[in-house]
């Protein structure tokens, strides 16, 4: 390894004077050299490099990558399990909701049917009375009262009849099954009601079957 030597200005002037040869013709003594001689090749400093050092670093890096890959795979497997579990929970939830909807639809009309049971009872009483007495007028009176009771029960449920006779024909409310020759009604109006229609609130349950006047 070379050493940097500082030389003063006086030393440089002394170096300009040629050295005096020795008495026997030998080379003059230079004393301390400004620049030390170059080291022999076998004396030059060598930096020892471990050939296994770079290989060992690469192996450690590969091991770290493999560990990260294994961890990522474990996370993926865990996420897959969570997705499968969530899908199973969703399927169970949907099945429960479908069963609840079926159960609700099955008994959704229970209140309406319950309100109609007294009407059925009155029909049965009217028929029994007519069979025992053979009184036609009593039968009409009983059936008429039961019919009113039925209409009251339907009205409580929001079911009302559609007024058709004499009204303009409306395809949303009426279903025409023919024309009427009756000149009492204007053209395109309902001249005859064959079967009464009903609506529930604002929805038509059954359109009325009518005949339309030709005018």
C-alpha positions as CSV (number, residue, x, y, z in Angstrom):
1,X,0.0,0.0,0.0
2,X,1.4,3.4,-1.0
3,X,1.9,6.1,1.6
4,X,1.4,9.8,1.0
5,X,4.5,11.7,2.2
6,X,4.4,15.5,2.6
7,X,7.7,17.2,1.5
8,X,8.6,20.7,2.5
9,X,9.9,23.3,0.0
10,X,13.5,23.0,1.4
11,X,13.5,19.3,0.8
12,X,12.5,19.9,-2.8
13,X,15.4,22.3,-3.3
14,X,17.8,19.8,-1.9
15,X,16.5,17.2,-4.2
16,X,17.3,19.4,-7.2
17,X,21.1,19.1,-6.4
18,X,22.5,16.0,-8.0
19,X,23.8,13.5,-5.4
20,X,27.6,13.1,-5.1
21,X,28.9,9.8,-6.3
22,X,30.5,7.5,-3.7
23,X,34.3,7.1,-3.5
24,X,34.1,3.6,-5.0
25,X,31.8,4.6,-7.8
26,X,28.8,3.1,-6.0
27,X,25.4,4.6,-6.4
28,X,24.8,7.5,-4.1
29,X,22.8,7.1,-1.0
30,X,19.5,8.7,-1.5
31,X,18.5,8.4,2.2
32,X,14.8,8.5,2.7
33,X,13.1,8.3,-0.6
34,X,10.2,10.7,-1.4
35,X,8.4,7.9,-3.1
36,X,8.9,4.5,-1.6
37,X,9.6,1.8,-4.2
38,X,6.8,-0.3,-5.5
39,X,6.2,-3.5,-3.6
40,X,7.0,-6.7,-5.3
41,X,4.1,-8.5,-6.8
42,X,4.2,-11.2,-4.2
43,X,4.2,-8.5,-1.5
44,X,1.2,-6.6,-2.8
45,X,-1.8,-6.6,-0.5
46,X,-4.5,-8.9,-1.6
47,X,-8.2,-8.6,-0.5
48,X,-9.5,-11.9,0.4
49,X,-12.9,-12.6,-1.1
50,X,-15.0,-15.4,0.2
51,X,-16.6,-17.0,-2.8
52,X,-19.3,-18.5,-0.7
53,X,-20.4,-15.0,0.7
54,X,-22.5,-14.0,-2.4
55,X,-23.9,-17.5,-2.7
56,X,-24.9,-17.5,1.0
57,X,-26.7,-14.2,0.6
58,X,-28.7,-15.5,-2.4
59,X,-29.7,-18.6,-0.5
60,X,-30.9,-16.5,2.4
61,X,-32.9,-14.3,0.0
62,X,-34.5,-17.4,-1.6
63,X,-35.3,-18.8,1.9
64,X,-37.0,-15.5,2.8
65,X,-39.0,-15.5,-0.5
66,X,-40.1,-19.1,0.2
67,X,-41.2,-18.2,3.7
68,X,-43.2,-15.2,2.2
69,X,-44.7,-17.5,-0.4
70,X,-45.7,-20.1,2.3
71,X,-47.3,-17.4,4.4
72,X,-49.2,-16.1,1.4
73,X,-50.5,-19.6,0.6
74,X,-51.7,-20.0,4.2
75,X,-53.5,-16.7,4.0
76,X,-55.1,-17.7,0.7
77,X,-56.3,-21.0,2.2
78,X,-57.7,-19.1,5.2
79,X,-59.6,-16.7,2.9
80,X,-61.0,-19.7,0.9
81,X,-62.3,-21.2,4.1
82,X,-63.9,-17.9,5.1
83,X,-65.5,-17.6,1.6
84,X,-66.9,-21.1,1.8
85,X,-68.2,-20.4,5.3
86,X,-69.9,-17.2,4.2
87,X,-71.5,-18.9,1.2
88,X,-72.9,-21.6,3.5
89,X,-74.2,-19.0,5.8
90,X,-75.9,-17.2,2.9
91,X,-77.4,-20.4,1.6
92,X,-78.8,-21.1,5.1
93,X,-80.2,-17.5,5.4
94,X,-81.9,-17.7,2.0
95,X,-83.4,-21.1,2.8
96,X,-84.8,-19.7,6.1
97,X,-86.2,-16.7,4.3
98,X,-87.9,-18.9,1.7
99,X,-89.4,-21.1,4.4
100,X,-90.6,-18.0,6.3
101,X,-92.2,-16.6,3.1
102,X,-93.9,-19.9,2.4
103,X,-95.2,-20.0,5.9
104,X,-96.4,-16.4,5.7
105,X,-98.2,-17.0,2.4
106,X,-99.7,-20.2,3.8
107,X,-101.5,-18.3,6.6
108,X,-101.6,-14.8,5.2
109,X,-105.4,-15.1,4.6
110,X,-106.2,-16.6,7.9
111,X,-107.8,-13.4,9.3
112,X,-110.0,-13.0,6.2
113,X,-111.0,-16.6,6.3
114,X,-111.8,-16.3,10.0
115,X,-114.1,-13.4,9.3
116,X,-115.9,-15.4,6.7
117,X,-116.6,-18.4,9.0
118,X,-119.7,-16.7,10.6
119,X,-121.1,-16.1,7.1
120,X,-120.7,-19.8,6.4
121,X,-122.4,-20.6,9.6
122,X,-125.4,-18.4,8.7
123,X,-125.7,-20.0,5.3
124,X,-125.9,-23.4,7.0
125,X,-128.5,-22.2,9.4
126,X,-130.6,-20.7,6.6
127,X,-130.5,-24.0,4.7
128,X,-131.4,-26.0,7.8
129,X,-134.4,-23.7,8.5
130,X,-135.6,-23.9,4.9
131,X,-135.4,-27.7,5.0
132,X,-137.4,-27.9,8.2
133,X,-140.1,-25.2,7.5
134,X,-140.1,-25.3,3.7
135,X,-140.7,-21.6,3.9
136,X,-139.4,-20.0,0.8
137,X,-139.7,-16.4,2.1
138,X,-137.7,-17.2,5.2
139,X,-135.0,-18.8,3.0
140,X,-134.8,-15.6,0.9
141,X,-134.6,-13.5,4.1
142,X,-131.8,-15.6,5.6
143,X,-129.7,-15.7,2.4
144,X,-130.1,-12.0,1.9
145,X,-128.9,-11.2,5.4
146,X,-126.0,-13.6,5.0
147,X,-125.0,-12.0,1.7
148,X,-124.9,-8.6,3.4
149,X,-122.8,-10.0,6.2
150,X,-120.4,-11.5,3.6
151,X,-120.1,-8.1,1.8
152,X,-119.4,-6.4,5.1
153,X,-116.6,-8.9,5.8
154,X,-115.1,-8.3,2.4
155,X,-115.2,-4.6,2.7
156,X,-113.3,-4.8,6.0
157,X,-110.6,-6.6,4.0
158,X,-110.6,-3.9,1.4
159,X,-112.6,-5.8,-1.2
160,X,-115.2,-3.7,-3.0
161,X,-117.4,-4.4,-6.1
162,X,-116.8,-2.6,-9.4
163,X,-119.7,-0.4,-10.5
164,X,-120.1,-1.2,-14.2
165,X,-123.6,-0.8,-15.5
166,X,-124.0,2.5,-17.4
167,X,-120.3,3.4,-17.1
168,X,-117.9,3.8,-20.0
169,X,-116.2,0.6,-20.9
170,X,-112.7,0.4,-19.4
171,X,-110.5,-2.6,-20.4
172,X,-108.7,-2.3,-17.1
173,X,-112.0,-2.9,-15.2
174,X,-114.2,-4.8,-17.7
175,X,-114.0,-7.8,-19.9
176,X,-116.4,-7.6,-22.9
177,X,-118.0,-10.8,-24.0
178,X,-120.2,-9.2,-26.6
179,X,-122.4,-6.3,-27.7
180,X,-125.8,-5.3,-26.5
181,X,-128.6,-4.2,-28.8
182,X,-130.1,-2.1,-26.0
183,X,-130.5,1.5,-27.2
184,X,-130.9,2.8,-23.7
185,X,-127.2,3.2,-23.3
186,X,-124.8,5.3,-25.2
187,X,-122.2,3.7,-27.5
188,X,-119.2,2.1,-25.7
189,X,-120.9,2.0,-22.4
190,X,-121.7,-1.1,-20.3
191,X,-125.2,-2.1,-21.0
192,X,-125.3,-5.4,-19.2
193,X,-123.3,-6.9,-16.3
194,X,-122.9,-10.7,-16.6
195,X,-120.6,-11.2,-13.6
196,X,-119.7,-8.6,-11.1
197,X,-116.0,-7.6,-10.8
198,X,-114.1,-6.8,-7.6
199,X,-111.1,-4.9,-6.6
200,X,-108.9,-5.0,-3.5
201,X,-107.9,-1.5,-2.6
202,X,-106.5,-0.1,-5.9
203,X,-105.9,-3.5,-7.6
204,X,-108.4,-5.4,-9.7
205,X,-109.0,-8.8,-8.3
206,X,-111.4,-9.8,-11.0
207,X,-112.7,-7.7,-14.0
208,X,-116.4,-7.6,-14.6
209,X,-117.9,-9.6,-17.5
210,X,-120.0,-7.2,-19.5
211,X,-121.8,-6.5,-22.7
212,X,-121.1,-3.2,-24.4
213,X,-123.7,-1.0,-26.0
214,X,-123.3,-0.3,-29.7
215,X,-125.3,2.9,-29.6
